[in-house]
Amino acid sequence: MGETKEEEKHDEVVEEVVKIFVENNLYVKLEKYKWKVREVEFLKVIIISEGIKMEKEKIREVLN
């Protein structure tokens, strides 16, 4: 299964950012990061391309 145009554009942007880092003597340990994820958990919320949602466990805590 091939990449979508959106994924290809994202890859180009990431490559350009890494290139700028290197040009400015800034470095990123690439192995420390997750790449091409659809959602990210941050401060008990889940961030997705459509917006932000709460973790199910946190919703249960609020309701109880």
N, C-alpha and C positions, 0 to 999 in steps of 0.2 A: 504494500500500500504506500503510495507516494505522499509527499508533503503537499499541503494546500499552499496556495499563493500567500496566504496570511502567515503560515509557518515559515515559508521561505523568506519573507520580508523580515520576520522576527529574527531569524538566524543572521540575516545581513546586518541588522541593527546591533545585535549582540557582538558580532565580529568587529564592527566599527567601534563600539564602546571599549572592547578589550584592546584594540589597536591604539586608541587614544590613551588608555591607561599606560600601556607600554611606552609610548612616546613621551609620557610625562613621568617616567620612572615610578609608576604605581603598579602594584601587582596584585593579582587575585589568585588564590589557590583554587583552581577550577574544580578540583576533586571534592572540595568542601561544600559545593553547592548542588542543588537539585535543578535539573534543566528540563524544560518543557512540561512543567506540571500544570494541571488544570485548576488546582486550588491550593491555597496556602493557609495554614492556621497561624493566627497572630493574635495574642492577647485575648484568647478564648473566643475569637470570632473566626469565621472562615471567609477568606477573600477569594472570589471567583470573578470571571470576566463579566458576569451579569450584575455583580454587586457584592454585598456583604451579607452573610447569614450567621446565625449563632449555632454553636455546637449543640447537638441534641441533649447532651448531658446538662449543659448550662440552662437550656430551656426547661428541663425537668426540675432543676433546682429552683428556678424562679417560680414555677407553677406550684411547687410544694411548699 
